[in-house]
Amino acid sequence: MGRNALLVDVLVADAKTERTHRVRVANTHLESLPEGGPARPVQLAAIGQLLRDLDAGIVGGDMNMISPGDAHIHLLAGLQDAYTGPESKEGHTWGYQPSCQFPPGRLDRIFYCDSEACNVRVDHPQRLGVGSRTTHGRWLSDHYGLLTTISVETAL
């Protein structure tokens, strides 16, 4: 479907060492549907490499992890999952607004990586937009948004 990733490089100054770290932030929408299963690990691996090219990186978006084979594609891409809770409906970000024939799931995720130069801490993501509608009564989105805080520290 011609999916892309939007990348932004952020310079983070370290007051202790006067060194500047480069952190890459990405947003993406990986291939959807069961037919997209073979493409998702390739797409995420490419994004993971782009994140590791700098001191640290984070990617968020609709990862469409709908197949059992998708469960560990972030690990294959060298990324860690920011979500620390159990796999339960509290982590689901899709399938409720509106309800549909497919089971709800945690399609939207935040992954990150750090390096020897700096450590990244990503807080447990919070869901946004749960139950939110427009003034005309339509859902704002069929996905919940995710909000987190990112901290970058010099590695010792």
HELIX and SHEET records of a PDB file:
HELIX    1   1 PRO A   34  GLY A   36  5                                   3    
HELIX    2   2 ALA A   39  ARG A   52  1                                  14    
HELIX    3   3 PRO A   68  ASP A   70  5                                   3    
HELIX    4   4 ILE A   73  LEU A   76  1                                   4    
HELIX    5   5 LYS A   89  GLY A   91  5                                   3    
SHEET    1   A 5 ALA A   5  ALA A  13  0                                        
SHEET    2   A 5 THR A  20  HIS A  29 -1                                        
SHEET    3   A 5 ALA A  56  ASP A  62  1                                        
SHEET    4   A 5 ASP A 108  CYS A 113 -1                                        
SHEET    5   A 5 GLN A  80  ASP A  81 -1                                        
SHEET    1   B 2 CYS A 118  VAL A 122  0                                        
SHEET    2   B 2 ILE A 150  THR A 154 -1                                        
SHEET    1   C 2 GLN A 126  LEU A 128  0                                        
SHEET    2   C 2 GLY A 145  LEU A 147 -1                                        
END                                                                             
